[in-house]
Amino acid sequence: MPKKSSLHDFLLLSFCFLCITGIALGGCGGSASASSASGAGSSTTPAVSQQAALGVQTLQGWYSQSSGLYASPSGWWNAANAITALANYERVSGDQSYDSVLSNTFTAAQKTHPNFINSYYDDQGWWALAWIDAYDLTKNASYLSMAETIFTNIATNGWDTTVCGGGVWWSTAKTYKNAIPNELFLAIAAKLANRTTGSASAAYLNWAQKEWSWFKASGMINEQNLVNDGLNSTNPSACVNNGKNTWTYNQGVILGGLVELSQADQDATLLPQAEAIANAALANLVTPNGILNETTVSGGDTPQFKGIFMRNLMALYSALPSASTLQTQYKTFAEANAASIWTNDQGTNHEFGGNWQGPFDSADATRQTSALDALIAADAMQ
């Protein structure tokens, strides 16, 4: 087993990296400086809020009005994450310019999959979360209703107790039980519990508690407090952790789910569990300079993952006591990643690549959305 670096060592490396590259925590410990050294050919670095605004404009260059989706190689589930990023950008910035995009996608994308339901339960989960975020932003009840429709389909057709004692299948093929659809199911159930009332809220809370009880006992959270990809169900009555990759998004979605569940049921054990997973990711899934790192950013899926972690770290940050030690640590981490994206992973026209530590590899809506999640998180933590 590789030796783990401590969170203290990570933070020290992060500060050193920022000081050496000149990308700016003012005085190596303050807020980001708009007059510090910059990449992308300018003499000053824009505030992270402006960086996000420029990045969103570039993202929308890949948007199709007719389909409500984004250009290839970005696929169906990636589009849900782009919509989530737009909603979060609007919420953090106060810029409501993209409400029409949310509305257009809500209508146009259903030509591809009515009610946003396809054969993958994780894909469905991403869209449910997107419409919950859109509802939070706009208070359009149709968005929340759509999230409920999607949730009902997952609960009715995806949840199963005959293999591994519970949990949601990855797809309608029912061949794999893994972390991501179950983390999404937890997050959706808890969010719906917090946004509905009466018996509906109670039913969603019951689902969230049942999912978390199953997930916690499933073995997918390993001894490092990292979440592996899924379960080996060779023995359906005794499923075990399959030891596969600890993808960054699997460390992320669970954070948001636990934050929402803690708000719904006031279980004092949930935030410490989220903190343990977040801290394990910050200690183990980073470059030597403290930048979040995926084992690969090839293909259509993995470039999306890191941003999802940052989005959910933002949610955990917001749930912690103001100016607490962990809040400070997460803010430092978010600022370091945002600064590295801007300085080391930027192409032309404010395009961001998949390697946040650099060098820039290529541009597409998936990479752009992921980087935007990091910039928005850093902005939200200012």
N, C-alpha and C positions, 0 to 999 in steps of 0.2 A: 504494500500500500504506500503510495507516495506520501512524503511528509507534507502536512498541511501548514501553510503559513498562517500566522495569527492575524486577527483583525487589526491589532496594533501595527504589525509589520506592513499590512496592506495600506493602512492610512499613511504611514511614514513614507512609503514608496509613492503614494499618490501625490503627497505634497512635494516631494522631491521632483517628481516628473513635471508637475505644473510649474515649479520654479525654474527648472532647467530649460523647459521649452518656451517659457515666457508667455504661457497662455492663461495665466491669470486668475489666480485668486489674489485679489489686491493685497500686496505685501505678503503673499503666501499665507493667507489666513482670513482674508476678508471676502467681500462679495466680488463677483466678476467685474472686471474693469473694462469699460468700453474703449479705453484709450491704449489698451495693451497691444502687444505685437499680434499680428493677424496673419492667417493664411489667406488663400483665395485671392491674392494679388492686391489687397487693400492695405492702407497704412494703419487702420484702426480696426478693432474687432467690434462688430455691432453687439448690442445687448442680446442676450439669449432670446428674449421675446421677439426681437427683430429677425434673428436667425430663423426662428420657427416660422415667422410670417413669410419670409422669403422661401423657405423650404416647402410650405404649404402651396404657395403659388406654383412652384415647380411640379409638385405632386399632381396638381389639377391639370397639368399639361397631358397627362396620361389618361384622363377621365373621358369616358364616352357618355354623352348625354342620352343617346338612344338606348344603350344597354344598362346604364346606371352603374357600370363596372369600370375596371381599369385595364389598360392594354396588357397583352401577353408580354412577359411570362407570368404576370400576376393573375392568380386564379380566383375562384369563387370565395374561398375562405379568406384570402388576402384582402379582397374588397371589403369584407366585413370589418377587418382591422383598420383599413383606411378610413371607413366611415366613423369608426370609434375614435381614431386619431383626430379627425375633423371636429367631432363633437367635443373632445377634450381640449383641442386648440381654442375653439370658440369659448368654452367655459373659462379657461385660464386667462385668455387674452381679452375677453369681453367683445371680441369682433364677431358679429353675427352674420357676416357676409356669406357663409356657406350653408345657411339653413335651407336654401333652395336645392342644394346638392343632396342633403339628407332626404328632402321630400321627393326629389326626382328618383333617387335610388330606391326609395321605399316602393314606388310604383313601377319603375322600369325594370328593376332587377327581378321582380316576380314573374316576368316573362320567361326567365331562365328556369327558376324554381318557384312555383307558387307557394306562398307562405314561408319562403326561404327554407323549405324542407327538401333535403336530398337524402342520399343513402348513407351519409356519414354523420354520426351524432355529434362529433366535435365540430364539424362545419355548422351544423344547426346551432350549436352552443355559441359560436362566435357571433352569429347574426342576432341571437337573443340578447347577448350583451351589448351589441351595437345599438339595438333599438331601445334598450334600457337607458343607455347613455344619451341617446337622442331625446328620449322622454325627459330625462333629468334636465336637459338643456332647454327644451321648447315647451314642455308640459303638454305636448300633443298626445292625447290619450290613445290614439290609434297605435302609436309606437309601443306603448306599454302592453296594450292588448295583443299585439303581434308577438311580443316576447312571451306572453302567457300561452299563446297558441303553440309556439315552438316548444316551450317547456312541457306542455301537456303531451306532445308527441314523443318527446324523449322519455318522459316518465312512463308513458303507457307502453311504448314499443322497445325502448332501449334498456330499461332497468330489468335485471334478471337475477333470480336467486338460485338457479339450478347449477350455475358454475361460479366457483369462488365465493359462494354464499351471499352474493349481492353485487351491486355495481352496475354501471352502464357499459354496454358494449361499444366498441369503437365504431362499428358500422352495422348495417342491417344484415350483413353476412354472418354476424355473430361468431367470429373466429378469434377475437382478441379482446381482452379486457386490459385497458391501459390507463395511464394517469390522466391524460389531457381531457377526455370526455367527462371523466368523473370530477375533475377539478372545476371544469366549466359548469357541470350540473350543480355542484355545491354553490358556486358563485351566483348562478342564476336564481336558484331557490332562495338563497339568503337575501339577494337583492329584491326579489319579488315580495318576500316576507316583510321587508322594510318599506315597501311602496304600495302595499295593499292593506286592507283592514279586515277585522272580524274573522270569520271562519276561513276566508281565503288566505289571509295572512298566516293564520295558525297552521293551515295545511302546508303552505310553502315552508314554514319554519320546521315542521315535522320532517319534510323531505330533506331539508338542509342538514338537520341533526342526524337523520338516518344515513345520509351520504357520508358525512364526516366520521361517524362512528365506524362505518364500514371501511372507509379509506384509511383511517388511522390504524385499524387492525389488519389491513391487507398486507403489510410488509413493504409497500412501495417506498416509504420513507426509510432510507438506509441508516446505518450507524453514524454516518457523517452528517446526518440531518439534511441530506440531499434526496430528491425524488428521482428514482429511476423511471425508465420509460413505461414499464408495465409488468404484467404478471405472466408466469409460466403456469398454464392450466392443464398440463399433462395429467395430473391428478385433479379432477375438477372439484373434489371435496377438500383439497389441501393445496391451494394455489400459493406460489411463492414468488418473491421478487425475481425478475428475470435478469437482473444485473446489467441491463442495457443502458444506453447513454443517459446521463443526467442533463438533458437539454435545458437551456436557460429558461425557456417558457414554462417548463414544468415546475421550476422553482418560483415562477412569477404568479401564475394564475391562482395557485393555492393561497398566496398572500392576500389577494383581493377577496377570495372566498372566506377566509378566516376573519378578515376585518369586518366584512358584512355580517357574518354569523355572530361575531362578538357583539355587534351593535343590536342584533335581533334578540339574543338570549342572555347577554351579559355574563357569559361563561368566562371566568377570569383566566382560564388556561389557554385560551385561543390566541391572544396576541403574543404571549411568550413563545408559543409554537411557531407562529409566523416569523417572529424575530429570529428564532434559531435557524429556520430555513433560509431566511434572507442573509443572515450573517455567514452561514456556510457557503452560500453562493458567492458572496463578496470575498471570502477567503480562498475559494477553490476554483472558481470559474472566471478568472481574470488573467490578464497578461502580467508579466513582471512589473509593469508600470501602473497596474491597477485599473486597466480598462476591460470592461466586460467582453468575454471572448467565447465564441462558439467553436466547437471542434471542426466544423466545416460550414461554409456559407454557399455551398454549391446546390444546384437544384432550385425548385420553386418554393420550397417550404422553409428551409433553415434560415434564409436571410431575414425572415420575419421575427424569429424567436427572441432576439435580445431586446427589441423594443417592448415586447409584451412583458418581459421582466421589469423593465424600467417603469412602465405604466402602473404595474401593480406595486412596485416599491413606492411610487408616489402615493398610492392609497394607504399603504402601511405608514408612511411618513406622516400623513394627515391624521392618523388615528393615535399617534404617540403624543405624550405631553410636550407642550411647546418648549423649545430650547433644551430638550433632554439630550443626553449624550448620544443616544441612537439617532435622534433627529439630525444632530450635527454631523454624525458619521454618514448618514444617507445623503444628506445635502452635499457634503464634500464629494462623495462618490458620483452623484448625479452631475455636479459641476465639472468634475474631471472628465467624465465621458462626453458631455456636451462639448467641452472645449476641444477634446481630441477629435471628435467628428468634424467640427468646423475647421480645424487646422490641418488634420492629417488625412481626412477621408472625404474630401470634397473635390468634385470634378467641375465641369463648366456649368454656368447658370444655376448655381446652388444645388447641384445634384450631389447626393450622398451615397456612398457605396456600402458594402457589406462588412468591411473590416474597419471597425471604429478606431483601432490603433494605427490604421494605415497599412499599406498604401491604398488609395482609391482603386477599386477593381472595375466596377461597371455600374450603370444606373438603370433602375426600373422602379415602378411604383411600390413594389414590395420592400426594396432596400430603403426607399425614400420614407415610407411610412414608419419603418422600424427606427430609423434615425430620428424622425420627427417625434416619436414617442419619448426618446431620450431628451430631446431639446425641450419638449413640453414639460416633462417631469422636472428638469432643472429649473425652468421658469416658474413652475408651481411652487418650488421649494425656496424661492427667493424671499 
